[in-house]
Amino acid sequence: MARILITSAIPYINGIKHLGNLVGSQLPADLYARYMRGRGHEVMFICATDEHGTPAELAAAKAGKPVEDYCAEMHEVQKEIAAGFRLSFDHFGRSSSARNHRLTQHFAGALAENGFIEEVVERQFFSVADNRFLPDRYIEGTCPNCGYDKARGDQCENCTKQLDPTDLIDPRSAISGSTELELRETKHLYLRQRALKDEIEAWIDSKTDWPVLTTSIAKKWLHDGEGLQDRGITRDLKWGVPVRKGSEPWPGMEGKVFYVWFDAPIEYIAGTAEWADANGKADADWERWWRTDRGAEDVRYVQFMGKDNVPFHTLSFPATIMGSREPWKLVDYIKSFNYLNYDGGQFSTSQGRGVFMDQALSILPADYWRWWLLSHAPENSDSEFTWENFQSSVNKDLADVLGNLVSRVTKFCRSKFGETVPAGGSPGEREHQLVAELQQQLAAYETCMEAMEVRKAAAELRALWVAGNEYLQSAAPWTVVKTDPEQAQAMIRLALNLIRLYAVISRPFIPDAAASMMASLGCEDWSWPADVGRALEVLPPGHGFTTPEVLFRKITDEERAEWQTRFSGVRT
Ligand code: MET
């Protein structure tokens, strides 16, 4: 049995995520976690909300709430929606937790001690009226490029030009509108990534099995332009982890916080510590996942994220860990994703375009979405959600192929032999052939799941369902029963067992349907089928079952058209 640590990129606290966010990190991470648990491995699956930074402050201000309250509320909202999608986190933490404060300060202290932190004095806009330094997004003014008068300090929304706050004409505070801005000196901490470059590069070069997407992004940041740069890790904000050197104050850094991207990945570790706290465990229980001097040397650590997150996970976070010169676990494998587009355009949180997680669950259960999203995951290129494709995939794969098999077999059995596994007959040539075929297909499915080839795994799983259907089609127990009822019983006994096997192997994709299949069969044996032949004998003759409700319903053309219209506009 292996020990597998799995983290999903932690979603920003502000707002509810859209399906593109979900399929790029949390959902495939959940698939992998469920599969590995199903195979009997010990899994620790951690996610959290990413609560610091300017967007959180701005969203709280917009909602008219103190930022602490806003984050606490949004954390609960996100947690509930994650549960609705059946994301099986061992813990869903908060980057604002006391654990993360302490660990972040600890890492900063260790980095400073080892000479990997540089203190740099910069000039930055200070708003006299607001009595604070203003980060980029808090400054507005006229764009020097297009003349748009609401350009932000980091970018002009109108012409998309990237800006520095000092580029703006007539800059003003986005908080108060005050134009009384002064360029004042302020001190910031920089993580000396350049000093760690060779070490980071050698480590990345050793990861020969990583997806091309992951490695190519890392290499680009290492080599493009001037190469890997040192990174500012502090901000003049109020909301965040206060800058301290371990448990000591940091002279000259009073009133400042760490940059959100410095503390966010540390939350993977802190989240595991939060898990221990929440479950009455000792420190040793979370440290065995993270400290290679305390048992984590045999842990396999896999991260899931969208491609925009890759630089932080291949360079900055490893730099933090390596530079601490402490025995923390480094990631073993980074599974990254391209983007999911929406119906001819892009999902957009700022414009409210696309389907958001709460909306999705309000129209259909989680499994429908999980199946479509995972079977169309944007792995090797961007992919696109269209309502036609969604409808056809649900109706064909889930309703016609899997759902129909379950309902045909159980209903036929009920009407001919009653609601118990029939005892007659014995498997013949056709059944042996099916077992051999399934055994091969199962191996292919497992290979894809181990390799995190999500789309291929979905295709293999579907092929396993199709094989069962084809068997039934050609065996035709409904015809055979008229001439050889014993033989028909053997076929149906096998088919009922096939439903159980499907429940077990489909569970990572469609956990609710798997659970109801298993419940109808009155069975709790979730053991992974090592030997298909034996797995198809788990339900013995005489075992009772109940005929299930419809497993998956079809999406009608009217519904599809209605949803398409409903979600075409902007979320209000
Ligand atoms: N909150 C970030 C995002 O959504 C991910 C942080 S992972 C440590 O892009």
Residues whose N, C-alpha, C, O or C-beta is under 5 A from the ligand:
A	BS01	LIG	A9 I10 P11 Y12 D50 A264 P265
